Amino acid sequence: MDWLEKATKVMMLVVGCSGLLVIYFGFLYLIFSGNNTAIIPWYILLSPWVCIYFGLRKRTQLEIMQWFINKFTRK
């Protein structure tokens, strides 16, 4: 079962990175060509980051969560 988890994480990283390239380059193309980008929902721009996050190791995920907690809480 360990190989299945590793294969899934690698697949999530590949899908996330390729989605990041496709979605953001398409978004930038629409902006610079003068087309309306209002039709693109905000969550589509975030979805590749979710794939990348879940493709990372558990320790890295926890470090990212701790970074967000430290970033957005008052000290």
C-alpha positions, 0 to 999 in steps of 0.5 A: 500500500505504500507504493500506491500512496507514493504513486498518488502523491507523485501524480498529485504533484504532476497534475498540480504543476501542469494545472498551474502552468495551464491555468495561470498561462491561460489566465495571463493570456486572457488578461493581456489579450484584453478579454474578460476574465470575470467568467473564471471562478476564483477557486479554479485559480486555487485548485492546482495549489490544492493538488500540489499541497496534497502531493507533498510529504506529511511533514512538509504539509504540517510545516506549511500549515504552521507557516499559515498559522504564524502568518495570519495570527496576531502575536 
